């Protein structure tokens, strides 16, 4: 099998839009892209010129950080753009089927709907204390329904659990030749589970999503990536907008991947994990809290006796958490990001007031 077997037949060999930067690079006198020849007085990044479609230095730095080859990585506008590109590439409009496991990150279903693809939901399992995946159900229903792409968020959002690598390998093996499996590792830096990237050489049906939005503290820069077989990356690149990565975002991301910044990121992750455990224990001690789910991410999913009351009270006091009422299985839950020690103290103080 080839990675191209998971791509729409009409997109195999598709070159996409031939932008001025894609057609020609280099040169000193640039008269091919209808840009302004004069930059703004405040501009230090030559923003009068279009950026590289795939900033080479950033692509190489991200590939080095994730331990992969540059041709296996496409830089994207966060993970959201990667999700959309993968559905475009794998699903014929109006005919494709996308498999998910609810409750999960909402953009998988949103992008599927915008592409007129049917969503196949294989819900998570729950024993009341933690959530887990119905791996056998995913295999059976993905094959039975002819899904062309399956999204799996690990660590999961909003439920927090990771999929063990052995189960991930079993899933990939069972769907090899039949379905593209996308592992979204947006919260991977907070988990002790190995990355799915270790399986990339074995499975051409695997794509892994990464982002600098979470642990690397660059949510506002909108920089992420998809890592997969080079043939699939080439198709996604052809489907991408001509100039997706703004120069300021690329430059900021490069700074975040410097040795000094990466050391600071590791320290920040360690601090988050300490605060996550502290917050977990403190929440369990509150009278209104029914359960705090285990988490491998930078948030906690918390089940309350009075979730709407607590949510409204926190908001009144300037503290914003995420209500989960849109998910039937989580109707009495709030998802709480692990903040700084001071932010967590404020949260606990106001939650205790409503006990």
N, C-alpha and C positions, 0 to 999 in steps of 0.2 A: 504493500500500500504506500501511496504518496500522500503528503499533506494536502496536495491539490485535490485529492478525491473527496475531501470534506468541504470543498468550495463549490459554489454554483458553477455549472459548466460554462455559462456565458461570461464569467469573470476570469476564467483561466487564460492567461496570456493578455489580459486587459492592462493597458498602460496608464489609464487615467488621464487627467488633465496635464498637458505639457506646459508648465509654468515657465516664466522667463528664467528663474533661478535653476529649474530642473534642466532646461534646454542648454544653458550655458552658464558656467561658473568661472570665476576669476576675472581678470581684466581690470584696468584702471579707469577707463572711461565707459561708464554704464549708461547706455542709451537704448536699452532693450525692454524696459519694464514700465515706462511712462511714470517714473518716480520724480519727485521734486529734486533738482540738483542741489538745493540749499537746505541744510538742516535748520531746525529751530535753534535759537540762541542758547536755550537751556539744555539742548540735547547732547548728552555725552556718549550715546550708544549708536549714533548714525541711524536714527529711526526713520529718516527719510528714505532709507533703502529697505526693501523687503528682506525678511530673515531667511536663513537656510530652511528648506522644507523639513529637513532632519538635521538639526545642529550637530555637526560631526563631533566636536569636543564633548558635548553633553552625552551624545549617544555612546561614545567610547567610555566615558566616565561611569555612566549607569551600567553598561555591560560589565565593566571591571568590578564594580561594586557587587553586582548580582552573580558574578562568576560565570558569565556566558559570553558568547561571541557577539560582536556588534551587529552582524547580519541576522542574528536571531532576535533582535530587539527593535521595536518601533516606539519612538517617543510619542506620547499622546497627551491630550489635554485632560489630565487626571485619568482615572479609570473609566469615567463615564463615556468618553469618546471611544475608548477601546471596546467597551460593551457594544456600543452602537455599530462600530466597524465590523465586529465579529458576526453580529446578526445579519448585517448587510451581506457579508461575504458568504455566509453559510445557508441563508434562507432565501429562496425565490419569493419575491413579494406576493403576499396573499396565499402562499402555499406552505411556507416553512412552519416548523414546530419547534418551540423552545421549552426545554424542561427546567424547572426550578423546584426548590424545596421550601415551602412556606412554613413559618414566617421567615422572610429573607429580605435582602436589600431590594428596594422597590424598583430600581432602574432596569433590572433584567426584564421585568414584565412591561414596564413603560416603553422601553426600546422595542420590545417584541410587538407591542400593540401599534406603535407608530410605523412599523414595517408590515403590518397586517399579518403577523405570524401568530399562530395559535400557541397558547401557553399550556403546557402540561405540568400540573402541580403534583408533586410527590411529597406530601407534608412530612415535616420532621416528626420523630417519635418523642414522646415525653412520658416519664414515669412520675411526674410531679415534682421531681427534685432536679432534674437536668434534661436537656434536649440531646438527641442523637439522630443520626441519619438512618433512614431506611435504605441501606445500600442495595439489598436484593430487590426491593421495590423499585428503586431508581433504575436498575438494570432492566428489570422486566417491563416496566411501563415506558421507559425510553425506547426500547426495541419494539414493543407492541404498538406504540403510537407513531413510530417512525420519526422521532425527534432528530433534528440535524445538529443541534447544539444543546449542551447541558451546562448550566452555570451552577457552581458550588462555591460558596463563600466560606473560607476557612483561614483564621477563626471567623465564626459566623456572626453576621450582623442581622438582627439585634440580639441573638441568643447566646453568643459568646464562646461556644465550644469549637474545638478543632477536630478535623477528621484525621485519625491516625494514618500514617503513610502506607501501612500494609493494606488498609481498606481502600485507600485511594488507588493503589496499584491494582487491586482486584477489580475496581470499577473501570479503570482505564483498559485493562486487559479484556474485560467482558464486552466493552463497547468499541474496541479497536476494529477499524474497518467499517464501523456503522455510524458513529457519532463523534463530533468534536466535543471534548470535555474542557471547560474553562474553569480553572481554579483561581478564585479571586483572593489574593493574599494582602489585601489592604492593611490588615492588622497583624501581619506576619511577624513584625519585629517584637511584638509583645508576647509571642507564644514560644513555648519550649519545643513544639513539634518541628521536625525538619521540613524544609520547604519542598514543595512539589517540583521545584527546579531539578532536584536530584533524579527525577524520573524522565526528564525531557529527552535524553538520548535514546530511551527505550520506546517512547510512544510518540508517533507522529500526530496522534489525535489529541495531544495535550497543548493547551495554551495557558500561560500563567500571567495574571494581572498584578502589577505592582504600582505603588503610588508614593509620592513624596509628601502627600497631604497630611498624614497622621504622625508617625514617629519623627519624621524629619521637619515637622512644623511649617510646612509650606502650602497649607490649604489654599491660600490666596494666590499662589503662583500658578496653580492648575498644571502640574507636571506629573505624569505617570508614564506607564509603559506596558506593552504586552510583549511577552517573550514566548517564542514558538519556533517551529521549523522555518528556516529561511524562505522556503517556497510560500508558506502561508503569510509570512511577514511581507513579502513582496506584493501579494494581492491586497493586503490591508493598506499598504502604503499607496497603492494605486487608487484605493477608494477614499483616501483621506483628503481633507481640504488642502489647497495648494500651500498655504503657509500657516500651519496649525500652532506652532510654538513661537510666541512673541519673544523678541530679543531680551527684554528685561526678565522674563520668566526663565529663559535659558541661562542667563548670566547668574541669576539668583540660585538656580538649581546647581550649577557648577560649584558655587561657593559652599552649598550644603553638602557636597560630596568631597570636600577637601578633608584631609586627615584630622585637622583640628575640629572642624564642624562635626565629623562623624564621631569623634571621641565625646563631644558634648551631647550628641544625640544618644549615644549609649548610656551616658550618665542620666539623661532625662528619662529614658525608658526605665532604667533601674529605679529611679525615684517614683515614677508612675506605678510600677509594680508594688513598691512599698506602700504607697498611698491606696492602691487598689485593695490590698489585704486589710489595711487599717479601716478603710471605708466599709468593706464587706463585713467586718466584725462589728463595727459601730452600728450599721444599719440593722443587723440581726437583733441588736439589743433594744430596738425601738418597738413599742407596743403595736404600732399600726402596720409594721412590716410582717408579712406572712412568710416570705421566702426571698433569699438572694441567690440567684443562679451563679454557679461557677463560671469564671470568665477567663479566656486567654487573650482578651483584647484590652483596650483602654477605657472600657465602660463596664457597668454592671446593670443587669436586668433585674428589677426588683418588683415583687408582687406585693400589693398593698390591700388592706381592708377597704380603704377609702381613697382610691387613686385620684379621682376627679377633684376631691377636696384638697388633697395634698398638692396636686399640680397647680390648682388655682392659688393656693396659699403661697407656694414658692414664687409663682409669677408675680403676685402682688408685692412680694419682697425683693423683686429684681433677680430672681434665680430661675433660669430657663432650663428645664429638662425635657425629654422627649416622651410624650404620651404615646402609648402603643395600642390605643383603642381600635385603630384601623385593622388590627390583626385579631380575629375572633379568639384565637388561642391565648392572646396576651391582653385581653380586654381590661384586666385589672393591674397591668404592669406599667412601670415607668422605666425608661432607659436613661441611666445617669452616667455622663462622662466623668471620668476621674480627673478632677481639677487639681489645682495647687492645694497645699495644706490649708491655706487661709480660705480658699473657696469651699473646700470640703467641710471645714469647720462651720462656715455660714450655712451650708446646706443642712448639716446635722442639727444645728441649732433650731432652724425654722421647721424642720420635719418634727422635731420633738415637741414643738409648740402645739401641733395638731394631734398629738397622741391621745 
